[in-house]
Amino acid sequence: MQKYIRIIGTGSAAPDQILTNVDLEKMVETSDKWITERTGIKERHIAPKDKVGSDYACLASQRAMQMAGVTADEIDMIILGTVTPDAPLPSTACILQDKLGAKNAAVMDIVAACSGFIYGLSIARALIMIGQVKTVLVVGVEVLSRFVNWSDRNTCVLFGDGAGAAVLRGSDKPGGIINAYLKSNGSLAHLLQIPMGGSRIPLDASNVGHEDRYIRMKGSEVFKAAVKAMSEAATKILKICELESKDIKLMIPHQANIRIIEATAKRLKLPMDRVYVNVHKYGNTSAASIPIALDEAVREGRIKKGDKIMLVAFGAGFTWGATIIEW
Ligand code: COA
């Protein structure tokens, strides 16, 4: 049994190719001004045709393992959050396992959209705690550019591609993941979905080019739900951990929209200088958003030993959740 579960390494990766708001002005009726003011996004990374999510997941994982000083053989489990798998079968985690050479690992994908990384951390923590596994790699990866309708200005400006990863291990020293809070509400699934491509409406010749093959979203309803759910998750996890907002050195929220992030911070009375933001560089990378932001915050020195940080997410499903970590 392990009491303290620590993140001992983080890593991230994104495609080199960048699509700016100005580039998008040439593709749909939009403007840099509208996108910047309504979302905070300036650019996003887009995977070239010959790359898949597991390629970026592999790079991010190798960087996290290097920081952790952990070899592929030492990974007991890989938990990978994605809604844009390399293929329907097998899991992207299996493909990643092979690319990493992590031959001793049990692996699985989890589908919790933008909350995938927080769900993964929570599962990893529990399995390490009960002694079932020692070292877990938690990954969030998306290639959303393949599932976006590039003629729908309501959605195509919002999303990007990338991957982030963290290595978790038990420790005798106090600290690490203090606790986690997870929640879902499947009755709101219709507000953010890809209606086709599953067993209900398989992709076939009859629906080539159909808009339901891509991300469909009721933006303003999702926006309101996101602010409410992220504030609720943050408040709940503070209570569970017997902490207050003032104890949190840095909040790393899901990076979907700067206005969602600011509204959540305001409700928590957290000043924006204690909130990590990189949505301007990546757009919304769903399950990859929090681990990319976490890795950048770590490498920029924004998180010091002993700091309490909060991760808070919201995504399709709806799913949402939060966790507090003593670094
Ligand atoms: N460029 C220019 N105009 C655009 C546009 C774009 N890229 N996208 C939408 N618009 C237009 C709409 O068509 C609408 O025009 P209309 O009034 O003539 O119908 C107008 O802008 C306002 O649309 P609205 O949806 O009310 O704007 P908004 O302020 O809610 O911002 C989002 C739209 C999508 C940015 C916002 O709702 C949002 O961020 N939602 C959450 C998205 C999200 O984070 N999803 C993932 C959650 S994990």
Boltz pocket constraint, residues with backbone or C-beta under 6 A from the ligand:
constraints:
  - pocket:
      binder: B
      contacts: [[A, 29], [A, 30], [A, 31], [A, 34], [A, 35], [A, 38], [A, 39], [A, 114], [A, 153], [A, 154], [A, 155], [A, 157], [A, 158], [A, 217], [A, 218], [A, 219], [A, 220], [A, 221], [A, 222], [A, 223], [A, 226], [A, 256], [A, 257], [A, 284], [A, 314], [A, 315], [A, 316]]
      max_distance: 6.0
